[in-house]
Amino acid sequence: MAREAQLQAADSSLAEPPSRWLRGLSWSGSLLVFGGAAWLLHRYVSHLAWRDVVAAWSELPARHIAYSVMAAAVSFAMLALFDVLAARTVVGDRVSAGFAAFAGAVTQGISNTLGFHAITGTALRYRLYAAEGIGAGDVARIVGVVGLGVALGFVVVITGALCWQPAITHGWGRLPGTLLVLALAALLIWLGRRPRRWAAGRWTLAFPGAGIASMQMLIGTVEMLAAISALYVLLPAGSAPPFVDFLPIYVGAVLAGIVSHSPGGLGVFETIMLASFPAEARADLLAAMLCYRLTYSLLPFGLASIALGGFEWRLRRRRAGTIRTG
Protein backbone atom coordinates (compact mmCIF):
# COMPACT_ATOMS: atom_id res chain seq x y z
CA MET A 1 0.00 0.00 0.00
CA ALA A 2 1.35 3.39 -0.92
CA ARG A 3 1.53 5.84 2.02
CA GLU A 4 2.30 9.52 1.97
CA ALA A 5 3.41 10.54 5.47
CA GLN A 6 5.39 13.38 7.05
CA LEU A 7 7.39 12.19 10.04
CA GLN A 8 7.84 14.71 12.82
CA ALA A 9 10.77 14.29 15.21
CA ALA A 10 12.76 16.57 17.45
CA ASP A 11 16.01 15.64 15.75
CA SER A 12 15.66 14.70 12.07
CA SER A 13 19.31 13.65 11.90
CA LEU A 14 18.52 10.86 14.34
CA ALA A 15 15.43 9.78 12.38
CA GLU A 16 17.06 9.50 8.96
CA PRO A 17 19.62 6.70 9.55
CA PRO A 18 17.03 4.10 10.71
CA SER A 19 14.93 4.81 7.62
CA ARG A 20 17.99 4.38 5.41
CA TRP A 21 18.83 1.16 7.22
CA LEU A 22 15.29 -0.13 6.74
CA ARG A 23 15.33 0.72 3.05
CA GLY A 24 18.72 -0.94 2.70
CA LEU A 25 17.54 -4.09 4.47
CA SER A 26 14.39 -4.17 2.33
CA TRP A 27 16.31 -3.92 -0.93
CA SER A 28 18.95 -6.39 0.27
CA GLY A 29 16.26 -8.91 1.13
CA SER A 30 14.59 -8.36 -2.23
CA LEU A 31 17.87 -8.90 -4.06
CA LEU A 32 18.48 -12.11 -2.10
CA VAL A 33 15.01 -13.41 -2.98
CA PHE A 34 15.43 -12.48 -6.63
CA GLY A 35 18.96 -13.89 -6.83
CA GLY A 36 17.94 -17.18 -5.24
CA ALA A 37 14.94 -17.45 -7.52
CA ALA A 38 17.06 -16.72 -10.60
CA TRP A 39 19.54 -19.43 -9.60
CA LEU A 40 16.78 -22.00 -9.02
CA LEU A 41 14.99 -21.01 -12.22
CA HIS A 42 18.20 -21.56 -14.19
CA ARG A 43 18.57 -25.01 -12.66
CA TYR A 44 14.98 -25.94 -13.51
CA VAL A 45 15.04 -24.56 -17.04
CA SER A 46 18.46 -25.99 -17.90
CA HIS A 47 17.05 -29.49 -17.43
CA LEU A 48 14.18 -28.86 -19.84
CA ALA A 49 14.27 -29.54 -23.57
CA TRP A 50 12.88 -26.49 -25.34
CA ARG A 51 11.39 -28.69 -28.07
CA ASP A 52 9.19 -30.18 -25.35
CA VAL A 53 8.09 -26.68 -24.27
CA VAL A 54 7.33 -25.74 -27.89
CA ALA A 55 5.38 -28.97 -28.36
CA ALA A 56 3.40 -28.30 -25.16
CA TRP A 57 2.68 -24.75 -26.38
CA SER A 58 1.35 -26.04 -29.70
CA GLU A 59 -0.95 -28.46 -27.87
CA LEU A 60 -2.65 -25.78 -25.74
CA PRO A 61 -6.35 -25.88 -26.65
CA ALA A 62 -7.61 -22.63 -28.18
CA ARG A 63 -10.68 -22.66 -25.96
CA HIS A 64 -8.48 -22.80 -22.85
CA ILE A 65 -6.58 -19.75 -24.06
CA ALA A 66 -9.93 -18.00 -24.60
CA TYR A 67 -10.99 -18.99 -21.05
CA SER A 68 -7.74 -17.50 -19.74
CA VAL A 69 -8.42 -14.22 -21.55
CA MET A 70 -11.96 -14.08 -20.12
CA ALA A 71 -10.72 -14.83 -16.60
CA ALA A 72 -8.11 -12.07 -16.94
CA ALA A 73 -10.84 -9.66 -18.07
CA VAL A 74 -12.92 -10.49 -14.98
CA SER A 75 -9.86 -10.01 -12.75
CA PHE A 76 -9.08 -6.56 -14.16
CA ALA A 77 -12.74 -5.54 -14.00
CA MET A 78 -12.67 -6.29 -10.28
CA LEU A 79 -9.42 -4.34 -9.88
CA ALA A 80 -11.11 -1.39 -11.57
CA LEU A 81 -13.99 -1.65 -9.06
CA PHE A 82 -11.48 -1.23 -6.24
CA ASP A 83 -10.75 2.26 -7.57
CA VAL A 84 -14.46 3.03 -7.85
CA LEU A 85 -15.02 2.17 -4.17
CA ALA A 86 -11.84 3.97 -3.08
CA ALA A 87 -12.66 7.15 -5.02
CA ARG A 88 -16.20 7.17 -3.63
CA THR A 89 -14.82 6.74 -0.10
CA VAL A 90 -12.15 9.46 -0.39
CA VAL A 91 -13.52 12.13 -2.75
CA GLY A 92 -17.21 11.28 -3.05
CA ASP A 93 -18.86 12.53 -6.24
CA ARG A 94 -15.91 14.67 -7.34
CA VAL A 95 -14.89 11.85 -9.70
CA SER A 96 -17.36 9.81 -11.73
CA ALA A 97 -17.51 6.04 -11.29
CA GLY A 98 -16.64 5.58 -14.96
CA PHE A 99 -13.46 7.64 -14.69
CA ALA A 100 -12.42 5.88 -11.47
CA ALA A 101 -12.90 2.50 -13.17
CA PHE A 102 -10.84 3.71 -16.13
CA ALA A 103 -8.06 4.91 -13.81
CA GLY A 104 -8.05 1.62 -11.93
CA ALA A 105 -7.96 -0.55 -15.06
CA VAL A 106 -5.20 1.48 -16.73
CA THR A 107 -3.12 1.65 -13.56
CA GLN A 108 -3.40 -2.05 -12.80
CA GLY A 109 -2.80 -3.06 -16.41
CA ILE A 110 0.49 -1.16 -16.51
CA SER A 111 1.80 -1.53 -12.97
CA ASN A 112 0.95 -5.25 -12.91
CA THR A 113 3.57 -5.77 -15.62
CA LEU A 114 6.13 -3.14 -14.63
CA GLY A 115 6.06 -4.05 -10.94
CA PHE A 116 6.91 -1.59 -8.12
CA HIS A 117 3.17 -1.04 -7.54
CA ALA A 118 3.72 1.52 -4.80
CA ILE A 119 5.65 3.72 -7.25
CA THR A 120 4.11 3.03 -10.66
CA GLY A 121 0.57 2.71 -9.34
CA THR A 122 0.74 5.93 -7.35
CA ALA A 123 2.38 7.90 -10.18
CA LEU A 124 -0.15 6.73 -12.77
CA ARG A 125 -3.12 7.41 -10.52
CA TYR A 126 -1.81 10.88 -9.75
CA ARG A 127 -1.43 11.61 -13.47
CA LEU A 128 -4.99 10.49 -14.16
CA TYR A 129 -6.81 11.87 -11.11
CA ALA A 130 -4.94 15.19 -11.23
CA ALA A 131 -6.63 15.84 -14.59
CA GLU A 132 -9.93 15.73 -12.67
CA GLY A 133 -8.69 18.21 -10.07
CA ILE A 134 -7.82 15.68 -7.35
CA GLY A 135 -4.84 16.65 -5.20
CA ALA A 136 -1.85 14.53 -4.26
CA GLY A 137 -3.10 13.89 -0.72
CA ASP A 138 -6.43 12.50 -1.91
CA VAL A 139 -4.70 10.39 -4.56
CA ALA A 140 -2.48 8.86 -1.86
CA ARG A 141 -5.61 8.12 0.19
CA ILE A 142 -7.22 6.44 -2.82
CA VAL A 143 -4.09 4.32 -3.25
CA GLY A 144 -4.25 3.39 0.43
CA VAL A 145 -7.90 2.28 0.28
CA VAL A 146 -7.24 0.30 -2.93
CA GLY A 147 -4.28 -1.41 -1.26
CA LEU A 148 -6.45 -2.30 1.72
CA GLY A 149 -9.03 -3.86 -0.60
CA VAL A 150 -6.44 -5.94 -2.46
CA ALA A 151 -4.98 -7.13 0.85
CA LEU A 152 -8.43 -8.11 2.11
CA GLY A 153 -8.97 -10.11 -1.07
CA PHE A 154 -5.75 -12.02 -0.47
CA VAL A 155 -6.71 -12.75 3.13
CA VAL A 156 -10.24 -13.91 2.29
CA VAL A 157 -9.02 -16.30 -0.41
CA ILE A 158 -6.31 -17.75 1.83
CA THR A 159 -8.86 -18.08 4.65
CA GLY A 160 -11.24 -20.01 2.41
CA ALA A 161 -8.46 -22.27 1.17
CA LEU A 162 -7.28 -23.07 4.70
CA CYS A 163 -10.81 -23.80 5.92
CA TRP A 164 -11.33 -26.07 2.91
CA GLN A 165 -8.33 -28.10 4.02
CA PRO A 166 -6.19 -28.35 0.86
CA ALA A 167 -3.78 -31.28 0.74
CA ILE A 168 -0.79 -28.93 0.94
CA THR A 169 -1.63 -28.10 4.59
CA HIS A 170 -1.53 -31.80 5.63
CA GLY A 171 -4.64 -31.36 7.77
CA TRP A 172 -3.55 -28.40 9.90
CA GLY A 173 -5.15 -25.64 7.81
CA ARG A 174 -8.55 -25.43 9.49
CA LEU A 175 -7.28 -23.92 12.76
CA PRO A 176 -5.47 -20.90 11.19
CA GLY A 177 -8.37 -20.58 8.74
CA THR A 178 -10.83 -20.31 11.62
CA LEU A 179 -8.64 -17.74 13.35
CA LEU A 180 -8.56 -15.68 10.15
CA VAL A 181 -12.37 -15.85 9.90
CA LEU A 182 -12.62 -14.51 13.43
CA ALA A 183 -10.07 -11.78 12.65
CA LEU A 184 -12.00 -10.66 9.56
CA ALA A 185 -15.27 -10.62 11.52
CA ALA A 186 -13.62 -8.56 14.27
CA LEU A 187 -12.29 -6.14 11.64
CA LEU A 188 -15.79 -5.60 10.22
CA ILE A 189 -17.21 -5.04 13.70
CA TRP A 190 -14.42 -2.57 14.49
CA LEU A 191 -15.01 -0.65 11.25
CA GLY A 192 -18.78 -0.65 11.74
CA ARG A 193 -18.88 0.94 15.18
CA ARG A 194 -17.74 4.41 14.15
CA PRO A 195 -15.60 6.10 11.45
CA ARG A 196 -11.97 5.08 11.79
CA ARG A 197 -8.92 7.10 10.79
CA TRP A 198 -5.22 6.43 10.66
CA ALA A 199 -2.90 9.41 11.10
CA ALA A 200 0.80 9.82 10.34
CA GLY A 201 2.02 13.34 10.93
CA ARG A 202 -0.20 15.70 8.95
CA TRP A 203 -1.58 12.97 6.73
CA THR A 204 -4.72 11.00 7.61
CA LEU A 205 -6.40 8.03 5.99
CA ALA A 206 -10.10 7.43 6.56
CA PHE A 207 -10.80 3.71 6.67
CA PRO A 208 -13.85 2.51 4.77
CA GLY A 209 -16.90 1.53 6.76
CA ALA A 210 -17.97 -2.05 7.34
CA GLY A 211 -20.21 -2.00 4.24
CA ILE A 212 -17.42 -0.86 1.90
CA ALA A 213 -14.96 -3.27 3.52
CA SER A 214 -17.39 -6.14 2.96
CA MET A 215 -17.70 -5.12 -0.70
CA GLN A 216 -13.90 -5.04 -0.94
CA MET A 217 -13.72 -8.57 0.45
CA LEU A 218 -16.27 -9.80 -2.08
CA ILE A 219 -14.59 -8.01 -5.01
CA GLY A 220 -11.16 -9.15 -3.87
CA THR A 221 -12.32 -12.75 -3.66
CA VAL A 222 -13.74 -12.69 -7.19
CA GLU A 223 -10.60 -10.94 -8.47
CA MET A 224 -8.21 -13.45 -6.93
CA LEU A 225 -10.22 -16.47 -8.08
CA ALA A 226 -10.35 -15.06 -11.62
CA ALA A 227 -6.60 -14.36 -11.64
CA ILE A 228 -5.87 -17.90 -10.44
CA SER A 229 -8.27 -19.34 -13.02
CA ALA A 230 -6.46 -17.47 -15.80
CA LEU A 231 -3.47 -19.75 -15.18
CA TYR A 232 -5.27 -22.84 -13.92
CA VAL A 233 -7.23 -23.36 -17.16
CA LEU A 234 -3.91 -23.52 -19.04
CA LEU A 235 -2.32 -26.19 -16.82
CA PRO A 236 -1.83 -29.72 -18.15
CA ALA A 237 -4.88 -31.74 -17.15
CA GLY A 238 -2.88 -34.82 -16.18
CA SER A 239 -0.67 -33.10 -13.60
CA ALA A 240 -2.79 -30.14 -12.45
CA PRO A 241 -3.71 -30.40 -8.75
CA PRO A 242 -7.25 -29.68 -7.57
CA PHE A 243 -8.08 -25.98 -7.68
CA VAL A 244 -8.16 -25.61 -3.90
CA ASP A 245 -4.67 -27.15 -3.67
CA PHE A 246 -3.35 -24.91 -6.44
CA LEU A 247 -4.72 -21.76 -4.80
CA PRO A 248 -2.14 -21.38 -1.97
CA ILE A 249 0.70 -22.19 -4.40
CA TYR A 250 -0.40 -19.35 -6.69
CA VAL A 251 -0.90 -16.86 -3.85
CA GLY A 252 2.50 -17.72 -2.37
CA ALA A 253 4.17 -17.24 -5.76
CA VAL A 254 2.47 -13.85 -6.23
CA LEU A 255 3.48 -12.64 -2.76
CA ALA A 256 7.07 -13.76 -3.31
CA GLY A 257 7.11 -11.84 -6.59
CA ILE A 258 5.87 -8.71 -4.82
CA VAL A 259 8.53 -9.03 -2.10
CA SER A 260 11.28 -9.47 -4.70
CA HIS A 261 10.36 -6.18 -6.46
CA SER A 262 10.86 -8.02 -9.74
CA PRO A 263 8.79 -6.47 -12.58
CA GLY A 264 5.56 -8.43 -12.52
CA GLY A 265 7.22 -11.00 -10.25
CA LEU A 266 9.07 -12.26 -13.34
CA GLY A 267 11.36 -15.17 -12.52
CA VAL A 268 10.31 -15.49 -8.89
CA PHE A 269 6.73 -16.45 -9.74
CA GLU A 270 7.88 -19.00 -12.31
CA THR A 271 10.44 -20.53 -9.94
CA ILE A 272 7.91 -21.24 -7.19
CA MET A 273 5.43 -22.66 -9.68
CA LEU A 274 8.04 -24.96 -11.24
CA ALA A 275 9.19 -26.11 -7.80
CA SER A 276 5.60 -27.09 -6.93
CA PHE A 277 5.13 -29.46 -9.88
CA PRO A 278 6.82 -32.79 -10.66
CA ALA A 279 9.76 -32.70 -13.06
CA GLU A 280 7.90 -34.56 -15.82
CA ALA A 281 5.19 -31.86 -15.93
CA ARG A 282 7.48 -28.82 -16.01
CA ALA A 283 7.64 -28.48 -19.80
CA ASP A 284 3.83 -28.31 -19.97
CA LEU A 285 3.78 -25.97 -16.97
CA LEU A 286 6.33 -23.60 -18.51
CA ALA A 287 4.30 -23.44 -21.72
CA ALA A 288 1.19 -22.66 -19.65
CA MET A 289 3.00 -19.90 -17.73
CA LEU A 290 4.33 -18.32 -20.94
CA CYS A 291 0.78 -18.23 -22.30
CA TYR A 292 -0.44 -16.84 -18.96
CA ARG A 293 2.11 -14.04 -19.20
CA LEU A 294 0.59 -13.13 -22.55
CA THR A 295 -3.06 -13.27 -21.49
CA TYR A 296 -2.72 -11.80 -17.99
CA SER A 297 0.29 -9.48 -18.30
CA LEU A 298 1.22 -8.41 -21.82
CA LEU A 299 -2.30 -8.17 -23.29
CA PRO A 300 -3.66 -5.95 -20.45
CA PHE A 301 -0.40 -3.97 -20.51
CA GLY A 302 -0.79 -3.26 -24.24
CA LEU A 303 -4.46 -2.31 -23.94
CA ALA A 304 -3.81 -0.11 -20.89
CA SER A 305 -0.89 1.62 -22.65
CA ILE A 306 -3.08 2.38 -25.67
CA ALA A 307 -5.83 3.69 -23.38
CA LEU A 308 -3.33 5.87 -21.50
CA GLY A 309 -1.99 7.22 -24.79
CA GLY A 310 -5.54 8.08 -25.87
CA PHE A 311 -6.16 9.82 -22.54
CA GLU A 312 -2.99 11.90 -22.91
CA TRP A 313 -3.93 12.84 -26.49
CA ARG A 314 -7.41 13.97 -25.45
CA LEU A 315 -5.98 15.86 -22.47
CA ARG A 316 -3.51 17.74 -24.69
CA ARG A 317 -6.26 18.59 -27.19
CA ARG A 318 -8.49 19.87 -24.40
CA ARG A 319 -5.72 22.02 -22.98
CA ALA A 320 -4.83 23.36 -26.45
CA GLY A 321 -8.49 24.23 -27.02
CA THR A 322 -8.65 26.00 -23.65
CA ILE A 323 -5.57 28.07 -24.54
CA ARG A 324 -7.02 29.03 -27.93
CA THR A 325 -10.34 29.97 -26.37
CA GLY A 326 -8.60 32.02 -23.70
N, C-alpha and C positions, 0 to 999 in steps of 0.2 A: 504494500500500500504506500502510495506516495504521501509524504507529510511535509508541510511547509511550516516550520517552527522557528521562533526566535528565542534562543536560550539567553537567559539573564543570569549573570553571576557577578560577584563582587570583583573577582580578578579573572579577566578573560584569558590571561596568559596561562593560568592554571587549568582552564577548561579546555583549551585547544589540544594539548598533547593527548589526553585520553581519547578524544574524538579521532585524532589521527591514528592512534594505536588501534582503535576499533575498526576504522576503515582499512588499515593495513592487514589486520587479522582476517577481516571479511574477504578481502581480495586474495590473500594468501590461501585461505581455505578453498575459495572458488578455483584458484589455479591448481591446487592439489586434486580437487575432485575432477576437474577437466583433464588434467594430465593423466591421472589414473584411468579415467574412462577412455582416453585416446589410446593408451597402451593396451588395455583390454580389448578395445574394438579392433586394433591392429591384429592382435592374436586371433580373435574370432574370424575376422575377414580373411586373413592370410591362409586359413585352412579351408576356405570355400573355393570351389571352382566357379568362375564367373559364367561359364556356359550353363551351369545349373541354375544360376540366378536368372539369366536371360530366358532360359526355358520356362522357369516358374513364372516370370513376368508375362510371357506369351500365353500361358495357360490361365491367367486371371480372367474369370468370366466377366463379360461386359456389363451384365446386370449388377454384379457385385461392385464394380467401379461406380455405376450409377447410384447404387445405394449409398456408397461412401460419400459421393457428392451431395446427395440429399441430406445425409446425416450432418455433414459439415455445414450445410445451409441452415439447418435447425439450430446447431450449436451457435453460429454467429448471430442468428436472429435473437437468441436468448441473451447473448452478450450485449447486443444493442439495447435490449430491454433493461439491462442493468443501468445504462446511462439514462434511460427515460425515468426510472424510479429515482436515481440519484439527483438528476436535474430538478425533478419535481420537489424532492425533499429540500434541496439547498436553495434554489432560486425561484421556485413556484412556477408561475405562468410567464416569467420573463423569457423563457425559451420554449418553443413549441415541442410537442412530443415527437413530431416527425424529424425536426432538426436534431434533437437529442439522440434519436435512434440512428440517424445518419452519422453523427459524430462518434457514437459508440462502435458502429460497424466498421467505419474507416479506421478508427484508432486501433481496434483489436485486429483487423486484417493486416495492418502494417506492423504493429509492435509484436504480434504473435510470431512473425517471421524474423524480425530484426533482433528480438530479445530486449533486455534492459527495460522492462515494462515501466519501471518507475520513472525512467528518463524519457523514453520515446513516447509512452502513453501520455505523460503529463504535457510534454511539449506539443504533441499533436492536438490534444484537447484544448490547450490554451490557444493555439492558432485558430481552431475552429470556433470555440465559444467566444473568443475575443471579438470576432466579427459580428457577434450578436450583442456586444456591449457587456459581456460578463468579465469581471475583474479577475486578477490572478488568485486572490484569496478564495473566491467562490469556486474557481476551477480546481484548486487544490482540494477543497471540500468535496467537490463532485468526485474527484479521483479517490478520495478516502472512502466515500460511501460505496463506490463501485468495488474497490478492493475488499471492503467488508462483505459485500454480496458474494463475490467470487470465493472468498475464504469460507463463507457459510455453505456454499455449494459443495466445496471439497469435503467439509466436515460431515454434511448430511449423507453424502454418497459413501464415505468411509464408514460412517455409523451403520448405514443399512447393510453394507457388505459384512461388517463384523457381526451384526445381529443375525445375518443369514448363515453364518458359520461356513465360510469358504474353506476348501481343503487346505489352503496355504496357512491357515491359522492353527491347524492341528487340534481343533476343538476348544481353544482358549479364547476365541474371539468374542463370545457372547457377553462376557463380563465387561471388557472395555467398551463394547458397543452399548450396553445398558447404561454405563456411566456417562457416555457421550449423549445418549438420549436425555438423561436427567440434566446434563449441563445445558443442552439446547433449550429444554423446557424452562430451566431457571433463567436463562438469558432472555427468553421471551417475556417471562413474568417481570423481570427487572426492567426491561424496556417499556413494558406496558403500564407501569405504575405512574410514571411522570416523565416529562422530557428529560433526556440525558445529554450531557455535553462533556466533551473532553477538551481540556485547555492545555496549551504549551506556550508559555510566554503570552504574547498578544494574539495568538492564533487559537481559535476555538473550532471544534468540529461537533455539530449537532448530530447525535446518533438517530437513526430512523426509529419510528415507533414500532410496537410489536406487530402491527398489521403490515407495514412495509418490510420488516425483517422476515416475516413469514412468507411474503411474496418473493423476497430474495432467496430464501431457502428453496422454494418451489422452482423458481427459474433456474437457480444454480444446479438443482438436481437434474432437471431436464437437459441443461447445457452439458453437464458432465457426462450423462448417459449418451447423449448424441455424439459428443467428441469421442468417447470410447468406442461407440458403434461404428464410427467412420473408419477405424482401424480394424475392429473385430470382424466386420463383414469381409475383409480382404484376407484374413488369415486362412492358412490351409486347413480344410475341414478335418483331415485325419489327425492333426496334431494340436488343434486349437482346444484349449481348456474350456470348461463351462464359463459362461459370461461372468458369473459371480466370482469365480476364481481368477479370471483375467482382470477384473476391475481393480483390485489393490496393486497388481503389477503395473498397470497403466498409470495409476495415480502416483505410485512411488517413482516411476520413471519421469513423469512430468515434474514432480517436486525436485528431484535431483537435477533436472535440467535448469530449473529456475535458480537453484542454489549455485550452480556452476557459472551462471551469467553467460553461458554459451548462447549465441543467437538462435532462438527457437529451440534451445536445448539440444542442438545438433551434436551428434556424437555421444553425448551422455545418455540421452533417451534411447538411442539405438543399442548402446552397450547393455543397458539393464534389460531391455527386451530380449536381446540375443542370449543373455545369460540365463533367462528364465525358461528357455525352450531347449529341448534336446538337440544334440548336434545334427542329427539327420534331418531336422525340420528347419534349420537355419537358412538354407538357400531360399526356401519358400517364404520364410518370415522376412528376410531381407528384401525380397521382391515386393511383398505386401507393404513394408514400411516405406520403400521408395515411392510406391503408388500413393500411399497415405500422405507423404510429404507433398505430392502434387495436388491432391484433392483438398487437403486441410491446411496447407501452408502456402504453396506457390499460387494456386488459383485464387484464394481470397486476397493474397497480397497483390496480385496483378489487378484484380477488380477494384480493390480499395485504392491503389495508386492512381488508376484511371479516374475514379470518383474524386479523389483529392485534387488531381490536376484540373478536372472540370470545375470544382469549387473555386480553385485559385483563379481560373480564367474568368469565371462569372464575377468574382470579387473585384478583380482588376477592371473589368468592364464597368461595373457599377461605380467604382471610385472615379474612373475616367469620365463617366457621364456626370457625376456630381461636380467634378472640377469644371467641366464645360458649362454646366448649368449655372454654377457660381460665377 
